[in-house]
Amino acid sequence: MKHYSIKKIYFTQYHKLAFNYLCFCRYNPRIMDKLIAKAKAHCEDNGARFTPLREEVYRILLNNSVPMGAYDLLDLLRKSNDSAKPATIYRSLDFLLDFGLIHKLESTNTFVACHHFGCAHPVQFLICDECGDVAEIQSTSIHNALSAQATQMGFVVKQQTIEAHGSCKACAQPNDNGKE
């Protein structure tokens, strides 16, 4: 099984704060607790319950620096809830996706926590096919170009997630022999 690391790249001051959450929530329970409280309030503000099970799944994703598949999440969830079944994890993931608390990487069928939910934001992922590194960027110019072309065709974009596969900077560097 291939493991992925994730980096998030942000362009606004608000997103820099979210990046700090990404970097430190795994090591600082206080920050993770703030994100959990924010997620709970976000769900309640939208008329939904952030159940203990949903919280646990979100906490697992927050606590991991790599995107995770549903069955990897299920294995970790079973450490605290041995009766958890695949349907349990899929229902929780669907809820978290619907409320913008996580992102799904469609091409790898994995999930990653979103640290800046509650705002509409286009998402683009840069996925290294060699090492599995994943960078999340939010380029308004990509969003605007796509929206403009969609409008010309009479199409309304409701959600935008773009995944680009290639090589990260580290993998694109020539090796010691000077070969690519």
VMD Tcl script that builds the backbone (N, CA, C; Angstrom):
set m [mol new atoms 540]
animate dup $m
set s [atomselect $m all]
$s set {name element resname resid chain x y z} {
  {N N MET 1 A 0.832 -1.169 0.000}
  {CA C MET 1 A 0.000 0.000 0.000}
  {C C MET 1 A 0.887 1.246 0.000}
  {N N LYS 2 A 0.550 2.198 -0.846}
  {CA C LYS 2 A 1.319 3.421 -0.977}
  {C C LYS 2 A 0.852 4.418 0.078}
  {N N HIS 3 A 1.787 5.061 0.764}
  {CA C HIS 3 A 1.435 6.080 1.740}
  {C C HIS 3 A 1.662 7.450 1.130}
  {N N TYR 4 A 0.825 8.370 1.509}
  {CA C TYR 4 A 0.889 9.717 0.965}
  {C C TYR 4 A 1.151 10.709 2.086}
  {N N SER 5 A 1.952 11.679 1.800}
  {CA C SER 5 A 2.086 12.803 2.719}
  {C C SER 5 A 1.334 13.962 2.104}
  {N N ILE 6 A 0.932 14.898 2.919}
  {CA C ILE 6 A 0.173 16.020 2.367}
  {C C ILE 6 A 0.754 17.341 2.848}
  {N N LYS 7 A 0.831 18.247 1.924}
  {CA C LYS 7 A 1.216 19.618 2.216}
  {C C LYS 7 A 0.063 20.485 1.760}
  {N N LYS 8 A -0.174 21.561 2.456}
  {CA C LYS 8 A -1.195 22.497 2.020}
  {C C LYS 8 A -0.527 23.830 1.753}
  {N N ILE 9 A -0.863 24.434 0.639}
  {CA C ILE 9 A -0.285 25.702 0.248}
  {C C ILE 9 A -1.433 26.704 0.154}
  {N N TYR 10 A -1.318 27.804 0.867}
  {CA C TYR 10 A -2.391 28.777 0.912}
  {C C TYR 10 A -1.892 30.143 0.455}
  {N N PHE 11 A -2.823 30.959 -0.002}
  {CA C PHE 11 A -2.451 32.248 -0.554}
  {C C PHE 11 A -3.024 33.431 0.200}
  {N N THR 12 A -3.845 33.220 1.203}
  {CA C THR 12 A -4.412 34.324 1.957}
  {C C THR 12 A -4.025 34.179 3.416}
  {N N GLN 13 A -4.182 35.261 4.167}
  {CA C GLN 13 A -3.861 35.233 5.596}
  {C C GLN 13 A -4.726 34.196 6.307}
  {N N TYR 14 A -6.015 34.131 5.954}
  {CA C TYR 14 A -6.919 33.148 6.566}
  {C C TYR 14 A -6.405 31.737 6.337}
  {N N HIS 15 A -5.941 31.480 5.133}
  {CA C HIS 15 A -5.466 30.142 4.815}
  {C C HIS 15 A -4.131 29.838 5.483}
  {N N LYS 16 A -3.325 30.877 5.754}
  {CA C LYS 16 A -2.089 30.640 6.505}
  {C C LYS 16 A -2.410 30.152 7.900}
  {N N LEU 17 A -3.486 30.671 8.511}
  {CA C LEU 17 A -3.915 30.191 9.815}
  {C C LEU 17 A -4.322 28.722 9.720}
  {N N ALA 18 A -5.063 28.366 8.668}
  {CA C ALA 18 A -5.449 26.969 8.478}
  {C C ALA 18 A -4.222 26.093 8.300}
  {N N PHE 19 A -3.205 26.588 7.596}
  {CA C PHE 19 A -1.966 25.829 7.435}
  {C C PHE 19 A -1.325 25.575 8.795}
  {N N ASN 20 A -1.348 26.584 9.678}
  {CA C ASN 20 A -0.805 26.383 11.015}
  {C C ASN 20 A -1.563 25.289 11.748}
  {N N TYR 21 A -2.886 25.238 11.590}
  {CA C TYR 21 A -3.650 24.158 12.194}
  {C C TYR 21 A -3.173 22.805 11.657}
  {N N LEU 22 A -2.963 22.721 10.350}
  {CA C LEU 22 A -2.508 21.473 9.733}
  {C C LEU 22 A -1.183 21.031 10.340}
  {N N CYS 23 A -0.268 21.970 10.489}
  {CA C CYS 23 A 1.062 21.621 10.968}
  {C C CYS 23 A 1.074 21.233 12.436}
  {N N PHE 24 A 0.221 21.854 13.247}
  {CA C PHE 24 A 0.367 21.693 14.675}
  {C C PHE 24 A -0.746 20.925 15.364}
  {N N CYS 25 A -1.871 20.665 14.709}
  {CA C CYS 25 A -2.964 20.031 15.444}
  {C C CYS 25 A -2.617 18.607 15.862}
  {N N ARG 26 A -1.779 17.911 15.090}
  {CA C ARG 26 A -1.408 16.559 15.472}
  {C C ARG 26 A -0.585 16.557 16.752}
  {N N TYR 27 A 0.121 17.654 17.011}
  {CA C TYR 27 A 1.012 17.714 18.161}
  {C C TYR 27 A 0.430 18.534 19.300}
  {N N ASN 28 A -0.625 19.269 19.047}
  {CA C ASN 28 A -1.192 20.148 20.043}
  {C C ASN 28 A -2.676 19.839 20.208}
  {N N PRO 29 A -3.019 19.113 21.272}
  {CA C PRO 29 A -4.426 18.750 21.480}
  {C C PRO 29 A -5.341 19.960 21.606}
  {N N ARG 30 A -4.818 21.090 22.115}
  {CA C ARG 30 A -5.645 22.286 22.256}
  {C C ARG 30 A -6.114 22.785 20.891}
  {N N ILE 31 A -5.225 22.789 19.916}
  {CA C ILE 31 A -5.596 23.235 18.573}
  {C C ILE 31 A -6.571 22.248 17.945}
  {N N MET 32 A -6.310 20.946 18.134}
  {CA C MET 32 A -7.243 19.952 17.589}
  {C C MET 32 A -8.614 20.121 18.232}
  {N N ASP 33 A -8.643 20.371 19.542}
  {CA C ASP 33 A -9.922 20.572 20.224}
  {C C ASP 33 A -10.654 21.792 19.678}
  {N N LYS 34 A -9.909 22.849 19.317}
  {CA C LYS 34 A -10.533 24.032 18.712}
  {C C LYS 34 A -11.150 23.697 17.360}
  {N N LEU 35 A -10.431 22.917 16.557}
  {CA C LEU 35 A -10.983 22.508 15.257}
  {C C LEU 35 A -12.216 21.635 15.429}
  {N N ILE 36 A -12.171 20.728 16.390}
  {CA C ILE 36 A -13.324 19.859 16.657}
  {C C ILE 36 A -14.516 20.712 17.096}
  {N N ALA 37 A -14.280 21.665 17.993}
  {CA C ALA 37 A -15.362 22.551 18.452}
  {C C ALA 37 A -15.919 23.375 17.291}
  {N N LYS 38 A -15.027 23.856 16.420}
  {CA C LYS 38 A -15.462 24.628 15.252}
  {C C LYS 38 A -16.291 23.749 14.315}
  {N N ALA 39 A -15.870 22.499 14.121}
  {CA C ALA 39 A -16.616 21.569 13.266}
  {C C ALA 39 A -17.993 21.276 13.857}
  {N N LYS 40 A -18.029 21.076 15.167}
  {CA C LYS 40 A -19.310 20.800 15.840}
  {C C LYS 40 A -20.254 21.991 15.682}
  {N N ALA 41 A -19.744 23.206 15.898}
  {CA C ALA 41 A -20.571 24.408 15.742}
  {C C ALA 41 A -21.026 24.573 14.294}
  {N N HIS 42 A -20.133 24.283 13.352}
  {CA C HIS 42 A -20.477 24.377 11.927}
  {C C HIS 42 A -21.642 23.441 11.591}
  {N N CYS 43 A -21.586 22.229 12.103}
  {CA C CYS 43 A -22.671 21.268 11.847}
  {C C CYS 43 A -23.961 21.722 12.510}
  {N N GLU 44 A -23.884 22.142 13.772}
  {CA C GLU 44 A -25.085 22.587 14.484}
  {C C GLU 44 A -25.700 23.813 13.818}
  {N N ASP 45 A -24.846 24.739 13.350}
  {CA C ASP 45 A -25.347 25.928 12.648}
  {C C ASP 45 A -26.091 25.556 11.379}
  {N N ASN 46 A -25.774 24.390 10.833}
  {CA C ASN 46 A -26.418 23.916 9.606}
  {C C ASN 46 A -27.445 22.829 9.880}
  {N N GLY 47 A -27.873 22.697 11.138}
  {CA C GLY 47 A -28.962 21.796 11.498}
  {C C GLY 47 A -28.602 20.322 11.541}
  {N N ALA 48 A -27.337 20.010 11.777}
  {CA C ALA 48 A -26.919 18.595 11.817}
  {C C ALA 48 A -26.156 18.323 13.111}
  {N N ARG 49 A -26.120 17.054 13.484}
  {CA C ARG 49 A -25.408 16.644 14.699}
  {C C ARG 49 A -24.017 16.128 14.343}
  {N N PHE 50 A -23.046 16.604 15.076}
  {CA C PHE 50 A -21.676 16.117 14.950}
  {C C PHE 50 A -21.513 15.045 16.021}
  {N N THR 51 A -21.939 13.843 15.678}
  {CA C THR 51 A -21.993 12.743 16.644}
  {C C THR 51 A -20.588 12.337 17.093}
  {N N PRO 52 A -20.494 11.629 18.212}
  {CA C PRO 52 A -19.181 11.152 18.661}
  {C C PRO 52 A -18.457 10.309 17.605}
  {N N LEU 53 A -19.194 9.514 16.846}
  {CA C LEU 53 A -18.582 8.698 15.800}
  {C C LEU 53 A -18.017 9.578 14.684}
  {N N ARG 54 A -18.777 10.560 14.240}
  {CA C ARG 54 A -18.300 11.479 13.202}
  {C C ARG 54 A -17.086 12.254 13.707}
  {N N GLU 55 A -17.146 12.654 14.973}
  {CA C GLU 55 A -16.015 13.355 15.578}
  {C C GLU 55 A -14.775 12.475 15.580}
  {N N GLU 56 A -14.937 11.207 15.916}
  {CA C GLU 56 A -13.790 10.291 15.964}
  {C C GLU 56 A -13.162 10.116 14.583}
  {N N VAL 57 A -13.977 9.975 13.553}
  {CA C VAL 57 A -13.454 9.836 12.188}
  {C C VAL 57 A -12.721 11.113 11.777}
  {N N TYR 58 A -13.312 12.271 12.073}
  {CA C TYR 58 A -12.660 13.545 11.744}
  {C C TYR 58 A -11.356 13.683 12.523}
  {N N ARG 59 A -11.371 13.293 13.784}
  {CA C ARG 59 A -10.170 13.378 14.624}
  {C C ARG 59 A -9.055 12.481 14.072}
  {N N ILE 60 A -9.416 11.297 13.589}
  {CA C ILE 60 A -8.410 10.404 12.989}
  {C C ILE 60 A -7.758 11.081 11.785}
  {N N LEU 61 A -8.581 11.696 10.931}
  {CA C LEU 61 A -8.037 12.367 9.755}
  {C C LEU 61 A -7.191 13.584 10.141}
  {N N LEU 62 A -7.629 14.329 11.146}
  {CA C LEU 62 A -6.839 15.464 11.616}
  {C C LEU 62 A -5.490 15.008 12.160}
  {N N ASN 63 A -5.492 13.850 12.756}
  {CA C ASN 63 A -4.301 13.356 13.451}
  {C C ASN 63 A -3.307 12.680 12.512}
  {N N ASN 64 A -3.658 12.550 11.251}
  {CA C ASN 64 A -2.775 11.895 10.291}
  {C C ASN 64 A -2.329 12.874 9.227}
  {N N SER 65 A -1.071 12.804 8.887}
  {CA C SER 65 A -0.527 13.721 7.889}
  {C C SER 65 A -0.683 13.177 6.475}
  {N N VAL 66 A -1.263 11.997 6.342}
  {CA C VAL 66 A -1.412 11.387 5.027}
  {C C VAL 66 A -2.890 11.179 4.713}
  {N N PRO 67 A -3.282 11.308 3.448}
  {CA C PRO 67 A -4.649 10.948 3.077}
  {C C PRO 67 A -4.876 9.465 3.378}
  {N N MET 68 A -6.082 9.140 3.783}
  {CA C MET 68 A -6.371 7.764 4.196}
  {C C MET 68 A -7.559 7.211 3.434}
  {N N GLY 69 A -7.488 5.916 3.125}
  {CA C GLY 69 A -8.605 5.216 2.522}
  {C C GLY 69 A -9.622 4.827 3.588}
  {N N ALA 70 A -10.818 4.493 3.143}
  {CA C ALA 70 A -11.899 4.152 4.070}
  {C C ALA 70 A -11.539 2.961 4.962}
  {N N TYR 71 A -10.906 1.950 4.401}
  {CA C TYR 71 A -10.584 0.771 5.207}
  {C C TYR 71 A -9.426 1.026 6.162}
  {N N ASP 72 A -8.520 1.936 5.805}
  {CA C ASP 72 A -7.477 2.343 6.756}
  {C C ASP 72 A -8.110 3.085 7.933}
  {N N LEU 73 A -9.080 3.942 7.623}
  {CA C LEU 73 A -9.814 4.643 8.673}
  {C C LEU 73 A -10.582 3.656 9.545}
  {N N LEU 74 A -11.200 2.687 8.909}
  {CA C LEU 74 A -11.965 1.681 9.650}
  {C C LEU 74 A -11.062 0.923 10.620}
  {N N ASP 75 A -9.874 0.553 10.170}
  {CA C ASP 75 A -8.939 -0.153 11.051}
  {C C ASP 75 A -8.598 0.687 12.282}
  {N N LEU 76 A -8.364 1.970 12.093}
  {CA C LEU 76 A -8.060 2.847 13.235}
  {C C LEU 76 A -9.285 3.076 14.108}
  {N N LEU 77 A -10.450 3.197 13.490}
  {CA C LEU 77 A -11.687 3.386 14.249}
  {C C LEU 77 A -11.983 2.169 15.121}
  {N N ARG 78 A -11.676 0.996 14.631}
  {CA C ARG 78 A -11.942 -0.231 15.395}
  {C C ARG 78 A -11.116 -0.326 16.672}
  {N N LYS 79 A -10.057 0.467 16.784}
  {CA C LYS 79 A -9.279 0.478 18.028}
  {C C LYS 79 A -10.100 1.041 19.181}
  {N N SER 80 A -11.017 1.960 18.865}
  {CA C SER 80 A -11.871 2.541 19.904}
  {C C SER 80 A -13.320 2.068 19.811}
  {N N ASN 81 A -13.688 1.486 18.678}
  {CA C ASN 81 A -15.067 1.038 18.462}
  {C C ASN 81 A -15.013 -0.278 17.688}
  {N N ASP 82 A -14.870 -1.380 18.408}
  {CA C ASP 82 A -14.656 -2.669 17.741}
  {C C ASP 82 A -15.855 -3.162 16.943}
  {N N SER 83 A -17.016 -2.527 17.112}
  {CA C SER 83 A -18.190 -2.952 16.345}
  {C C SER 83 A -18.348 -2.173 15.038}
  {N N ALA 84 A -17.418 -1.274 14.729}
  {CA C ALA 84 A -17.505 -0.469 13.507}
  {C C ALA 84 A -17.449 -1.365 12.274}
  {N N LYS 85 A -18.294 -1.070 11.329}
  {CA C LYS 85 A -18.393 -1.811 10.062}
  {C C LYS 85 A -18.103 -0.868 8.895}
  {N N PRO 86 A -17.864 -1.403 7.698}
  {CA C PRO 86 A -17.628 -0.519 6.540}
  {C C PRO 86 A -18.737 0.520 6.342}
  {N N ALA 87 A -19.998 0.110 6.515}
  {CA C ALA 87 A -21.099 1.065 6.345}
  {C C ALA 87 A -20.980 2.218 7.339}
  {N N THR 88 A -20.475 1.929 8.529}
  {CA C THR 88 A -20.281 2.952 9.557}
  {C C THR 88 A -19.336 4.031 9.061}
  {N N ILE 89 A -18.211 3.611 8.526}
  {CA C ILE 89 A -17.205 4.574 8.084}
  {C C ILE 89 A -17.695 5.333 6.855}
  {N N TYR 90 A -18.362 4.631 5.931}
  {CA C TYR 90 A -18.840 5.311 4.724}
  {C C TYR 90 A -19.916 6.352 5.052}
  {N N ARG 91 A -20.803 6.052 5.998}
  {CA C ARG 91 A -21.816 7.050 6.393}
  {C C ARG 91 A -21.141 8.276 7.013}
  {N N SER 92 A -20.151 8.032 7.857}
  {CA C SER 92 A -19.437 9.153 8.481}
  {C C SER 92 A -18.687 9.976 7.431}
  {N N LEU 93 A -18.021 9.297 6.505}
  {CA C LEU 93 A -17.297 10.010 5.447}
  {C C LEU 93 A -18.249 10.832 4.583}
  {N N ASP 94 A -19.397 10.257 4.236}
  {CA C ASP 94 A -20.387 11.001 3.443}
  {C C ASP 94 A -20.832 12.265 4.170}
  {N N PHE 95 A -21.090 12.140 5.463}
  {CA C PHE 95 A -21.493 13.301 6.257}
  {C C PHE 95 A -20.384 14.353 6.263}
  {N N LEU 96 A -19.168 13.935 6.564}
  {CA C LEU 96 A -18.045 14.875 6.635}
  {C C LEU 96 A -17.789 15.552 5.291}
  {N N LEU 97 A -17.957 14.807 4.203}
  {CA C LEU 97 A -17.835 15.394 2.863}
  {C C LEU 97 A -18.944 16.418 2.615}
  {N N ASP 98 A -20.176 16.041 2.951}
  {CA C ASP 98 A -21.315 16.929 2.717}
  {C C ASP 98 A -21.171 18.260 3.449}
  {N N PHE 99 A -20.543 18.239 4.626}
  {CA C PHE 99 A -20.390 19.452 5.409}
  {C C PHE 99 A -19.042 20.140 5.195}
  {N N GLY 100 A -18.272 19.650 4.219}
  {CA C GLY 100 A -17.026 20.299 3.853}
  {C C GLY 100 A -15.900 20.138 4.865}
  {N N LEU 101 A -16.028 19.154 5.746}
  {CA C LEU 101 A -15.011 18.946 6.773}
  {C C LEU 101 A -13.827 18.136 6.269}
  {N N ILE 102 A -14.016 17.440 5.157}
  {CA C ILE 102 A -12.942 16.658 4.545}
  {C C ILE 102 A -13.001 16.819 3.035}
  {N N HIS 103 A -11.917 16.441 2.382}
  {CA C HIS 103 A -11.854 16.375 0.918}
  {C C HIS 103 A -11.615 14.924 0.527}
  {N N LYS 104 A -12.124 14.557 -0.625}
  {CA C LYS 104 A -11.843 13.226 -1.177}
  {C C LYS 104 A -10.941 13.397 -2.389}
  {N N LEU 105 A -9.849 12.652 -2.389}
  {CA C LEU 105 A -8.998 12.583 -3.570}
  {C C LEU 105 A -9.557 11.444 -4.416}
  {N N GLU 106 A -10.264 11.797 -5.463}
  {CA C GLU 106 A -10.964 10.797 -6.275}
  {C C GLU 106 A -10.012 9.807 -6.936}
  {N N SER 107 A -8.889 10.312 -7.421}
  {CA C SER 107 A -7.989 9.438 -8.183}
  {C C SER 107 A -7.299 8.393 -7.312}
  {N N THR 108 A -7.173 8.659 -6.003}
  {CA C THR 108 A -6.546 7.681 -5.103}
  {C C THR 108 A -7.561 7.089 -4.135}
  {N N ASN 109 A -8.806 7.569 -4.205}
  {CA C ASN 109 A -9.887 7.108 -3.341}
  {C C ASN 109 A -9.493 7.213 -1.865}
  {N N THR 110 A -8.933 8.372 -1.500}
  {CA C THR 110 A -8.521 8.627 -0.132}
  {C C THR 110 A -9.138 9.948 0.348}
  {N N PHE 111 A -9.029 10.182 1.649}
  {CA C PHE 111 A -9.659 11.343 2.265}
  {C C PHE 111 A -8.633 12.097 3.099}
  {N N VAL 112 A -8.834 13.414 3.181}
  {CA C VAL 112 A -7.957 14.268 3.972}
  {C C VAL 112 A -8.824 15.317 4.665}
  {N N ALA 113 A -8.463 15.670 5.901}
  {CA C ALA 113 A -9.221 16.667 6.653}
  {C C ALA 113 A -9.071 18.038 6.009}
  {N N CYS 114 A -10.142 18.804 6.060}
  {CA C CYS 114 A -10.119 20.200 5.632}
  {C C CYS 114 A -10.064 21.041 6.897}
  {N N HIS 115 A -9.126 21.961 6.953}
  {CA C HIS 115 A -8.924 22.765 8.141}
  {C C HIS 115 A -9.557 24.149 8.045}
  {N N HIS 116 A -10.165 24.448 6.933}
  {CA C HIS 116 A -10.764 25.769 6.730}
  {C C HIS 116 A -12.163 25.622 6.150}
  {N N PHE 117 A -12.935 24.767 6.760}
  {CA C PHE 117 A -14.312 24.542 6.325}
  {C C PHE 117 A -15.169 25.746 6.710}
  {N N GLY 118 A -16.361 25.766 6.181}
  {CA C GLY 118 A -17.262 26.863 6.480}
  {C C GLY 118 A -17.153 27.999 5.481}
  {N N CYS 119 A -16.218 27.875 4.544}
  {CA C CYS 119 A -16.110 28.869 3.482}
  {C C CYS 119 A -16.076 28.117 2.157}
  {N N ALA 120 A -16.675 28.712 1.154}
  {CA C ALA 120 A -16.640 28.082 -0.162}
  {C C ALA 120 A -15.263 28.327 -0.760}
  {N N HIS 121 A -14.608 27.261 -1.156}
  {CA C HIS 121 A -13.279 27.433 -1.743}
  {C C HIS 121 A -13.031 26.361 -2.792}
  {N N PRO 122 A -12.507 26.810 -3.936}
  {CA C PRO 122 A -12.118 25.829 -4.938}
  {C C PRO 122 A -10.849 25.120 -4.458}
  {N N VAL 123 A -10.724 23.873 -4.816}
  {CA C VAL 123 A -9.581 23.088 -4.350}
  {C C VAL 123 A -8.884 22.445 -5.540}
  {N N GLN 124 A -7.567 22.541 -5.518}
  {CA C GLN 124 A -6.753 21.842 -6.505}
  {C C GLN 124 A -5.691 21.055 -5.739}
  {N N PHE 125 A -5.488 19.821 -6.148}
  {CA C PHE 125 A -4.477 18.969 -5.528}
  {C C PHE 125 A -3.394 18.647 -6.545}
  {N N LEU 126 A -2.140 18.726 -6.110}
  {CA C LEU 126 A -0.995 18.309 -6.904}
  {C C LEU 126 A -0.507 17.000 -6.296}
  {N N ILE 127 A -0.611 15.911 -7.038}
  {CA C ILE 127 A -0.325 14.575 -6.514}
  {C C ILE 127 A 0.901 14.014 -7.221}
  {N N CYS 128 A 1.943 13.726 -6.444}
  {CA C CYS 128 A 3.156 13.146 -7.004}
  {C C CYS 128 A 2.955 11.644 -7.180}
  {N N ASP 129 A 3.075 11.185 -8.400}
  {CA C ASP 129 A 2.894 9.762 -8.698}
  {C C ASP 129 A 4.089 8.919 -8.272}
  {N N GLU 130 A 5.193 9.566 -7.953}
  {CA C GLU 130 A 6.390 8.824 -7.571}
  {C C GLU 130 A 6.471 8.582 -6.065}
  {N N CYS 131 A 6.299 9.631 -5.277}
  {CA C CYS 131 A 6.439 9.472 -3.817}
  {C C CYS 131 A 5.107 9.541 -3.083}
  {N N GLY 132 A 4.045 9.952 -3.766}
  {CA C GLY 132 A 2.738 10.040 -3.131}
  {C C GLY 132 A 2.468 11.349 -2.432}
  {N N ASP 133 A 3.384 12.304 -2.487}
  {CA C ASP 133 A 3.199 13.597 -1.850}
  {C C ASP 133 A 1.974 14.286 -2.444}
  {N N VAL 134 A 1.184 14.946 -1.609}
  {CA C VAL 134 A -0.010 15.658 -2.057}
  {C C VAL 134 A 0.052 17.078 -1.530}
  {N N ALA 135 A -0.069 18.050 -2.427}
  {CA C ALA 135 A -0.132 19.460 -2.040}
  {C C ALA 135 A -1.508 19.982 -2.416}
  {N N GLU 136 A -2.151 20.681 -1.483}
  {CA C GLU 136 A -3.435 21.320 -1.758}
  {C C GLU 136 A -3.176 22.789 -2.017}
  {N N ILE 137 A -3.633 23.266 -3.156}
  {CA C ILE 137 A -3.523 24.682 -3.478}
  {C C ILE 137 A -4.923 25.224 -3.712}
  {N N GLN 138 A -5.052 26.514 -3.606}
  {CA C GLN 138 A -6.327 27.163 -3.898}
  {C C GLN 138 A -6.044 28.362 -4.770}
  {N N SER 139 A -6.088 28.126 -6.053}
  {CA C SER 139 A -5.792 29.166 -7.023}
  {C C SER 139 A -7.095 29.761 -7.536}
  {N N THR 140 A -7.297 31.026 -7.247}
  {CA C THR 140 A -8.498 31.680 -7.756}
  {C C THR 140 A -8.431 31.856 -9.271}
  {N N SER 141 A -7.231 31.957 -9.835}
  {CA C SER 141 A -7.132 32.118 -11.290}
  {C C SER 141 A -7.588 30.849 -12.008}
  {N N ILE 142 A -7.258 29.686 -11.474}
  {CA C ILE 142 A -7.751 28.428 -12.067}
  {C C ILE 142 A -9.263 28.372 -11.933}
  {N N HIS 143 A -9.766 28.705 -10.762}
  {CA C HIS 143 A -11.207 28.709 -10.512}
  {C C HIS 143 A -11.919 29.671 -11.462}
  {N N ASN 144 A -11.375 30.876 -11.585}
  {CA C ASN 144 A -12.008 31.875 -12.449}
  {C C ASN 144 A -11.995 31.457 -13.910}
  {N N ALA 145 A -10.887 30.877 -14.377}
  {CA C ALA 145 A -10.803 30.431 -15.770}
  {C C ALA 145 A -11.820 29.327 -16.048}
  {N N LEU 146 A -11.929 28.373 -15.136}
  {CA C LEU 146 A -12.897 27.287 -15.305}
  {C C LEU 146 A -14.328 27.826 -15.280}
  {N N SER 147 A -14.603 28.713 -14.325}
  {CA C SER 147 A -15.948 29.292 -14.213}
  {C C SER 147 A -16.317 30.092 -15.464}
  {N N ALA 148 A -15.370 30.853 -15.995}
  {CA C ALA 148 A -15.636 31.653 -17.200}
  {C C ALA 148 A -15.956 30.755 -18.392}
  {N N GLN 149 A -15.173 29.692 -18.565}
  {CA C GLN 149 A -15.439 28.778 -19.681}
  {C C GLN 149 A -16.752 28.046 -19.481}
  {N N ALA 150 A -17.053 27.679 -18.242}
  {CA C ALA 150 A -18.325 27.007 -17.967}
  {C C ALA 150 A -19.496 27.937 -18.276}
  {N N THR 151 A -19.390 29.191 -17.880}
  {CA C THR 151 A -20.442 30.176 -18.136}
  {C C THR 151 A -20.679 30.346 -19.631}
  {N N GLN 152 A -19.594 30.384 -20.407}
  {CA C GLN 152 A -19.726 30.503 -21.865}
  {C C GLN 152 A -20.519 29.329 -22.437}
  {N N MET 153 A -20.439 28.191 -21.794}
  {CA C MET 153 A -21.152 27.001 -22.280}
  {C C MET 153 A -22.513 26.830 -21.608}
  {N N GLY 154 A -22.896 27.803 -20.747}
  {CA C GLY 154 A -24.177 27.710 -20.058}
  {C C GLY 154 A -24.172 26.705 -18.915}
  {N N PHE 155 A -23.016 26.397 -18.406}
  {CA C PHE 155 A -22.865 25.414 -17.339}
  {C C PHE 155 A -22.599 26.141 -16.020}
  {N N VAL 156 A -23.212 25.664 -14.929}
  {CA C VAL 156 A -23.009 26.258 -13.615}
  {C C VAL 156 A -22.159 25.307 -12.785}
  {N N VAL 157 A -20.980 25.764 -12.367}
  {CA C VAL 157 A -20.084 24.961 -11.532}
  {C C VAL 157 A -20.552 25.084 -10.089}
  {N N LYS 158 A -20.883 23.957 -9.471}
  {CA C LYS 158 A -21.318 23.955 -8.076}
  {C C LYS 158 A -20.179 23.587 -7.132}
  {N N GLN 159 A -19.255 22.810 -7.612}
  {CA C GLN 159 A -18.118 22.395 -6.795}
  {C C GLN 159 A -16.937 22.172 -7.716}
  {N N GLN 160 A -15.751 22.537 -7.233}
  {CA C GLN 160 A -14.571 22.354 -8.068}
  {C C GLN 160 A -13.468 21.684 -7.266}
  {N N THR 161 A -13.061 20.526 -7.692}
  {CA C THR 161 A -11.882 19.859 -7.153}
  {C C THR 161 A -11.100 19.345 -8.354}
  {N N ILE 162 A -9.878 19.809 -8.470}
  {CA C ILE 162 A -9.025 19.415 -9.583}
  {C C ILE 162 A -7.828 18.658 -9.030}
  {N N GLU 163 A -7.515 17.534 -9.628}
  {CA C GLU 163 A -6.359 16.735 -9.228}
  {C C GLU 163 A -5.395 16.656 -10.400}
  {N N ALA 164 A -4.190 17.121 -10.166}
  {CA C ALA 164 A -3.149 17.053 -11.188}
  {C C ALA 164 A -2.086 16.064 -10.728}
  {N N HIS 165 A -1.765 15.114 -11.585}
  {CA C HIS 165 A -0.746 14.107 -11.272}
  {C C HIS 165 A 0.549 14.448 -11.998}
  {N N GLY 166 A 1.650 14.178 -11.336}
  {CA C GLY 166 A 2.951 14.448 -11.927}
  {C C GLY 166 A 4.043 14.121 -10.937}
  {N N SER 167 A 5.097 14.942 -10.946}
  {CA C SER 167 A 6.233 14.742 -10.046}
  {C C SER 167 A 6.444 15.992 -9.207}
  {N N CYS 168 A 6.629 15.786 -7.916}
  {CA C CYS 168 A 6.913 16.906 -7.020}
  {C C CYS 168 A 8.343 17.397 -7.264}
  {N N LYS 169 A 8.689 18.494 -6.638}
  {CA C LYS 169 A 10.009 19.090 -6.831}
  {C C LYS 169 A 11.126 18.106 -6.478}
  {N N ALA 170 A 10.971 17.396 -5.362}
  {CA C ALA 170 A 12.010 16.453 -4.928}
  {C C ALA 170 A 12.177 15.311 -5.921}
  {N N CYS 171 A 11.077 14.794 -6.437}
  {CA C CYS 171 A 11.156 13.662 -7.378}
  {C C CYS 171 A 11.580 14.094 -8.777}
  {N N ALA 172 A 11.314 15.336 -9.125}
  {CA C ALA 172 A 11.677 15.827 -10.458}
  {C C ALA 172 A 13.159 16.172 -10.566}
  {N N GLN 173 A 13.843 16.292 -9.421}
  {CA C GLN 173 A 15.278 16.602 -9.429}
  {C C GLN 173 A 16.054 15.426 -9.988}
  {N N PRO 174 A 17.077 15.693 -10.764}
  {CA C PRO 174 A 17.909 14.585 -11.259}
  {C C PRO 174 A 18.574 13.874 -10.104}
  {N N ASN 175 A 18.749 12.549 -10.250}
  {CA C ASN 175 A 19.419 11.801 -9.184}
  {C C ASN 175 A 20.917 12.062 -9.229}
  {N N ASP 176 A 21.669 11.400 -8.382}
  {CA C ASP 176 A 23.120 11.637 -8.274}
  {C C ASP 176 A 23.885 11.404 -9.578}
  {N N ASN 177 A 23.359 10.555 -10.438}
  {CA C ASN 177 A 24.030 10.251 -11.698}
  {C C ASN 177 A 23.710 11.277 -12.784}
  {N N GLY 178 A 22.863 12.255 -12.449}
  {CA C GLY 178 A 22.490 13.273 -13.435}
  {C C GLY 178 A 21.388 12.802 -14.362}
  {N N LYS 179 A 20.814 11.629 -14.091}
  {CA C LYS 179 A 19.712 11.120 -14.913}
  {C C LYS 179 A 18.396 11.494 -14.277}
  {N N GLU 180 A 17.381 11.665 -15.100}
  {CA C GLU 180 A 16.041 11.958 -14.607}
  {C C GLU 180 A 15.324 10.671 -14.296}
}
mol reanalyze $m
mol bondsrecalc $m
mol representation Tube
mol addrep $m
